[in-house]
Amino acid sequence: MRQPDRQGVLGRLRRRIRAHCSCIKEEILRRGHVFVLKLRFRAETDYGVNMRRWDEDPYTKKARRENYEARSVYKLKEIDQKERLFSGVKVVIDLGAAPGSWTQYCLEKLPEKDSKIVAVDLMPLDFYCDRVTFIQGSIESVDFFMALDNKKADLVLSDMAPKTSGVHNRDVALSFDLSTLAFETA
């Protein structure tokens, strides 16, 4: 019976690991017919690599040049170009508003007179404007009629996302719950 190619398996494993993270020490030990690959990782390096990739993203660079808080504003711009979301809109609810790029775009699109934006998020917004009423907290605890001065919203935007755990079924259920809350708010 033919023995499996241990060096080939280790080589493939080594290439996979190097593609996803950088290790500071690599050592192969042979114990009988078993090869053991020992690695020591530098945690900050992996984070730094991911941040560097994010910083090099063209939309991130464009958002910085145009003074937006986040690159997600381009999702909203694209939807607005196709659907003309802001025509005739004066009152907007922005759910999951932090860091605030969607709210900034709403400020650009809405007329300065008689327009109002209510932004809600668990995290704080990174800017201030008197046309924006920011409520830091869960959308379940917000009284929108009071926040909107007993008016109805013309447009409800939601860019909410749950804190993911890596467990697919749990994360999908949390996303579904948030989208249901957004739909009920609208």
N, C-alpha and C positions, 0 to 999 in steps of 0.2 A: 504494500500500500504506500502511496506517495505522501510524503509529509507536506503540509501546507507551506507556502513560501512566506516565512515569518518576516524576512527583511522587506519583501514587497508590501506586506500589510503595514509594517512599521513605517515604511517610507510614505505610503499613502496617508497614514494617520498624521505623520509629521508635517506633510504638506498642507493638510486640512487645518491643522492647528496653527501653522504659520500664516495661513491666509486670513484667519479670523482674529488672531491676537499675537502679541509679541511676548516671548518668554525670555527671561534673563539667564536661565540655566537649563541645559538639556543634557540628559544622561541616559544611556541605554545600558541596562544590566541584563546579563544572561543568567537565568536560573534553570539549569537543566535544558529542557526543550522549550522553555517559556522565556520570551523576551519581555522586559519591563521597560517602559519609557517613562522616565521621571522628569517632570517639568516644574519649574518654579516661575510663577507669574508676577508681574508688576501690575497691580490693579490700576494705578493712575495712567499707565501707558494705554491700556485699552480704552479708557474714557477719553484720553487725549486724542487718540486716533479717530474715534467717532466724532468728537467735537470738531476736529480739523476737517473731516469730510463734510460736516454740516456747514461749517463756515465757508467752505469752498463752493457751496451750492449756488448756482446763478440767481435763483429767486431770493435767497437770503441776502446776497450782495445787492440786488435790485431794491429790496425792501429797505435796506439801510440807506441806500442812496436817496430814496424817495421819502425817508423819515417815517416809515411805518414801523410799528412795534414788532410785527411778525410777518413771515412770508405767506401766511394763510390768507392774507388779504387778496391774493391773486385768484384764489378759488372763488371768492365772492365777486370780484370784478368780472370774471369769466361768466359766471351765472347771470350777473346783471346785464352784461352785453347781450346775452342770448334771450333772456326773459324780460328785460326792462322792469326789474323789480321795484324801482324807486319812482316810477311815474305816478304822480298824484299822492305820494306818501308824505305824511307829516308827523306821524307818531310811530316809533319803532321800539320793539322790545328785542334786546340782544342777549340771548341766553348763552352762558359759557363765554363771557366777554373777554376775560383776561387772555393775553396781555393788553389787548385793545385795538388791534389792527382793523377788525371789522367795524368797531365803533368809530374809528377815525374815518373809514370810508363812508360810513353813514353820515358823518358830519359834513363831508365834502358834497355828498349827493343831495342832502336835504336843504331846503331854503332856510335862511337864517331866522326869518320871522315865523312865529307860530309852530316851529318844529320842536319835537321833544324826543329824546332817546332815553330809555330806561335800560341800563346794563346791569346784568346780574351774574355773579360768579363767586365761587368759594375763595378764589385768589384775588388780590388787589389789582386794580388797573394801574398801568404805568404812566398815566398822564391825567390831567384834569381839564375839564371844560365845563362852563356853566350851563350849556345846553344838555349835558349828560347828567342824569340822576343815576349814581352808582349805588347798588345795594350789594354788600358783601355778605353772602350767605347762600343757603340752599333755596332753589326756586319753590320748593314746597312750602316754605315759610313766608313767602312774599305776598303781600296784598297788592296786586297789580292795579286795582281800581283806585286805591289811594295814591300809589306812585304815579299814575297817569292822570291824576286830578279828575277822576270819574269819566275819562274818555276811553274810547276803544282804540286798540292798536290797529294801525293800517298794515303793519308788516311785523312778523315775528321771525327772527333769525336764531338759529341754534348751531353752535359749533362746540357743543358739549361733548366731552369724552370722559369715560371713567378712568380711574387709576387702574391700570392693567396689572394682572398678577402673573400672566403667562399661562394660566389655565384657560384653554380656549372656551370651554362651555361656560365657565363663570364670567369671562370677559364679554362674551356674546350676550349673556343674560343681562349684565349690567348696562351694556350699550342699548339693548332693547328697552330696559326700564327708563333710561334717560330720554330716549326718543319718544316713548309714551308720555312722559312728563311734559316734554316740549309740545307734543301734539295737544295734550289737554290744556296747556297754557294758551295755545293759539285759539 
